[in-house]
Amino acid sequence: MKVQEIARYCLRVLIITVANIYTIPSYFTWFLLLQPLRIYHPKLFWRIESVLFQGLLKMVTTWLYTGGYTIIESGDSLEGIMDDEAVVLVNHQSTSDVPVVMSALHNKSLVLGKIMWIMDDIFKYTNFGWISYFHGDFFILQGKEARTDSLSKLENHINTIYKTTFKKWIVLFPEGGFLRKRRFRSQEFAKKNQLPVLQHVTLPRVGALKVIMDNLTSHKAVNGGVTGSRSEEKTLKWIIDMTIGYPGATPYNSHGMFVGYWPPHTIDIHYRVYSIEDIPTETQGLTNWMYDRYQEKEVLLHEFYTKSKPLDESDNQKRCMPRIKRQDLELDKLVAGFFYVFYLCSFIIFWSYVYSPVICLLRLIMSFVF
């Protein structure tokens, strides 16, 4: 390894570490200072919070782009539905999937700030997990033993958090884990139940999507989940099927992409948009629909990995949205740079007028106690 490469890795680690040090406390401080607004004007509060949250994710996106990892998108256009309630279904291959989704959605209006992520409970204990908790994301426990309780908590979360915080899109990884960890069990299950044996994706779990649809369609899609209170109704309108393809079927991990020790490459993302009116609501019908979608993903990814075909070349199905050309997603450097400066200035101001006085007060109290 060359000295220049080591220096570059160290510099990237330093930049990311420093960014985490000043952005996370700044976000929390803004969140706390704006609590009176949350009480008296909640819609404005959550709009401001969505901008603050989007700024953090845009900063994460810069770490990928500066490492040479770029996104190419294809499939259905998302224009016109970015302010609608939707569920985004994503195939799950590695830890890099989350920042890749962030990068794909960073230029989609305020979508990125109004997302509710459904992620593994382990992420709650990471530095970004703390922010996600305040933002209103949901952390789900894996395993058969916790499944019923987790789905019950998800239903409560949708009614008490999603509906009351003006969020729009829900990002869901239906496979329930990384491809390399779940592939063997999924194939065994498929063989026992005469289902297609998949290689590039696994058979999805339907429980979380069923809970979301049950609570965001028809008579249950009521603000706060209270029957008869129709002040602001939330109804699910779209399912967005997002397929991520990594060149050579080799997904990187997020830490390697942030540090930059993986070689630069492009990542393909393909969208299919479905109207909620065309999707079955009963369990077996929804399960079959989901299995069909993941068989389609399997075909697209097989062609992509084995024949180097773009993800949309084999996809000639009827669409409810206009088709977009394959295009590179550009990073909005000006906006990303603004948020770096904004959070840095916020930290400096908070250090002078919030953190330092609090630290001095605590020291004074400790001196009297001890």
N, C-alpha and C positions, 0 to 999 in steps of 0.2 A: 504494500500500500504506500502510495506516494505521500510525501509530507504535505503537499498542497491539498490532497483529499482529506487528510486528517484535520488540517486546519479548517477546511470548509465544513466538515462535520461538526467540529467543536463550535464554530461560529453559529451554525444553525441551532445547535442545542442551546447555546447561550441566548440567542434571540428568542427562542420559544420559551425558555425558562423565565427570562425577564418579562416577556409578555404575559405569562401566567401570573407572575408575582403582582403585576400592577392592574391587570384586567379583572381578575376574580374579586379582589376586595372592592374595586370600584363599582362593579356590577351590584354586589351585595349592598354597598352603601347607598347607591341610587335607589335600589329596590326598597330599602328601609326608609329613606328620606321621603319617598313618594307615597308612603302608606296612607297619609291623610287623603290624598287624591283617590286612592283605591276605595276609600269609604264613601266619599262624596261624589266622585265622578269615575266609577270603575271602568267605563268604556275608554275614557281618555288614558287612564292609568295603564291598561293592558295594551293600548296602542303604543304608548311610549315604551313599555317593557318589551314589546315585540321588536321595536327598532333597536333597543339596547342589546337584545338577544341576537338579533340578526347581525349586528356589528361584530359580536364575538365569533359567530360562525363564519363571517366573511374573513376574519383574521385567520381562522383555521384553514380556510380555502387557500390563502396566500402561501401557506406552508407547503401545500401540494404543488401549486403552480410554479413556485420558485425552485422546486426540486425537479421540474421537468415532467411532471405527471399531468397530462391534459385530458380533457373530457371531449368525446365526440358523441353527439346525440342524434337520434333518428326516431322515426315512427310518427305517432300522433302529436299534433300541436297541442300545447297546454294553454295557448292564448284563449282568453275568454272564460276560463274556468278557475283562474288563480284566486278568485275571491269567493269560490264556492266551497262547501264542505265536501271533502273527499278522503278516501283511504288510499295510501300508496303501498302497494305490495312489492317487496324487494326480495330477490334471491340473495341468500346469505352465504358468503364464502370465507371471509376473514374479517379481522378488525378494521381493515382498510375500507370496508363497505360504508361505514358511517361517514367518514370525511369525504368519500366519493359522492355520496348522496348530498351532503352539504354543498359540495362544489357544483353539482348538477343543478341545484335549486337556488344558488346564491344570486342569480340575476333574474329570478322570477318574481318581480315586484316585492311585496312584503311577505310572500309565502314562507320564506325561511324563518321569519320571526314568529309566525302564527302556527308553526308546526307543533304537534304533540307527538313525541317519540314514545314508542313502546319498546323497551329494551330490557335486557337481562338484568336481574337484581344486582349482580356484581358491580355493574357500572355506577351504582349509587355511591360506592365508596371510593370513587376516583375524584380527582379535583374538578373535572367538568361535571361529574355526577351531582355535586352540590348545587351547581347552577341549574342543572336540569330539574332538580327537585323543586327549587323555587319557581322555575318557569312553568311547572305543571306537567312534566313528563311522567310516564308511568313505568315503574320497574316491576317486572314480572318474574316470579320464581319458576324455575324449570322443574320437571319431574312429575310423575303421575300423582304422587302423594299431595303435592301442592296445587295441582291443576284446578280443582273445583274451587278452592279458596281464592286462588289468583284471579279466576274469571269473575268471581263474585266481587272482589275488590276492584277489578277493572270496570265492572258495571257501575259501581259506586263512584269511581273516579270520573267516568264519563259524565255522570249526572251532576256531580258537585264541582268538578274542575273544568273539564272540557267545555261544557255548556255555559259556564259562568265566566270564563276568561277570554271569550271571543276568539278562540282558536279556530282554525279552518281545516288544515290537513292533518291526518294521523298517519305516521309512518310505521309500518308493521313488517316484521320479518317472519312470515308464516311457517318457515321450516323449523323454527325453534332452536336454532344453533348453527354452527359452522358446517359447511358441506363435508369436510374431511372427518368430522366427528359423528355426523348423523347418517352418512351415506350407507354404511353397512347395515344398520338397523332398518333403515328405510327400504333397502333392497330385500331384506329378509321378510319384512312385513308385506311388501308387494308380492313376493313369491307365494306366500301363504294365502293371500287374498285375491289371487289372479288379477293383480293390477300391473300396470307397466313398470318395468324395472328401469329406473333412471340412473344416469351416470353423472350428469353435470348439474343436476339439482336433486332435491329429495322431495318426497311426497309432503305437501304442506299440511299443517294442522289448521283446523277450521274454527276452533273454539273462540279465539279472540275476535275474529271477523264476525262470527255469529252474534256475539255479545254487542259489538259495535252496531251492527245492522239492526238488531232488536231494539236498541235504545236511540237510534238516530233515524228511524223511518216511521212513517204513519203516525199513529196517535201518541207514541212514546217520545217523539221528537219535540219535547216541550222544554222551555228554559227551566233549568234547575231540576227537571224531572218531576215537577209537581203538576198533576192533572188539573186542568182548568186554568192554569196560568199561562196565557198565550201572549205575553208581552213581547217576547222575542223568540220565535220558534227556530230551532236548528234542525235541518233535515239533510241527511246525507244525499248527495246528488251524483257522485262519480266514484268509480273504482279506477285507479291508475296503476296499471301493471308495469312496473319498472324492471327491466332485465339488465344486469351488469355483466359485461364480458371483459375478462382480462386476457391480453395476448398470451398465447401458449398455455391457456388454462392454469396460469400460475398467479394467483392473487398474492399481492404483497401484504405485509402487516403495516398497521398505521404508524408504529414507531419508526420502522425503516423508511417509510415515505417521508415522515417529518424530518428525520435526521438527514435523509437524502442518500443513504448508502445503496439503495436499490437503483438500478439503471433507469433513466428516464424512459417513459413509454406513454402511449395513449390508452385510454380506457373507454370502451364503447358502452353507451347506455341507450336502450330502446324503450319507447313508451307505447303502451296500448291503453286507450281510454274507453271505459264502458259506462253507459248510463245505468244508474242503480235500478231503473225500471226494468232493465233486461236481465237482472240477476235474481236467481231463485232465493227465497227467504227461508224456506224450510231446510232442515239440517242436511238431509240426504241430497237434495237438489243442489245446495250450496257446495257440499263436499265434491260432488261430481263436477260442478263448474270449476272449482279450484283445481281439481286434478287435471281437467282439460287445459287450463291455463299453464300449468307446470309441465305438461307434456309438450305444449307449444314452446315453452322456454327451452326445453331439452333439445328440440329440433333446431331452434335458432342457434343455441350455443354449440351444438354438435357441428353444424355447418361453419360456424365462426372459428371453432378450434381446429377442425380437421381440414377445412378447405379455405380458410382465411376469408370467408365471405362476410361482408358487413352484416350486422345483426338484422337488418331490415330487408335483405335481398330475397329471403325465402318467405316473407310475410306478405301474402296477397289477399288477406281476408277483408271482409267488409268493415268499413270504419265509420264511426259516428263523429269523428273530428278530422279536419284537414290533415294531410300528410306533410311533414316537413322534410326538407333536404338534409342529408347528413352534413353536419356542420360542427366546427370546433367551437367550444364555448370559451369566450374571452373573459379574462379577469378584469373587473372594473377597478383598475389600480387607484384611481382618484378616490373612490368611495372607500376602498379598503384602507388607503393611507389616512383618510379622514378619521376612521375609527381608531387606528393606532394612536394618532395624535389626541383624539378626544379622550380616550381612556387614560393615556399618560397624563394629560393635563388634569383630568379628574382625580387621579391618584395623588398628584402633587398638591392640589388644593385640599383634598381630604386629609392628607398627611399633616398639613399645617393647621387645619381648623377642626379636624375630627379625631384622627388617630392619635396625634401627639398629646392633645389635652386629655383624652381618655387614658392614655398610658401614664401621664403625670398624675392624674387623679387616682388611678389604681396604685401607683407607687406610694402616694401619700397615705392612702388607706392601709396599705400593707405595713407602712412604717409605724402607724399607730397601733395596729393589731399585734405586731411582733416586736 
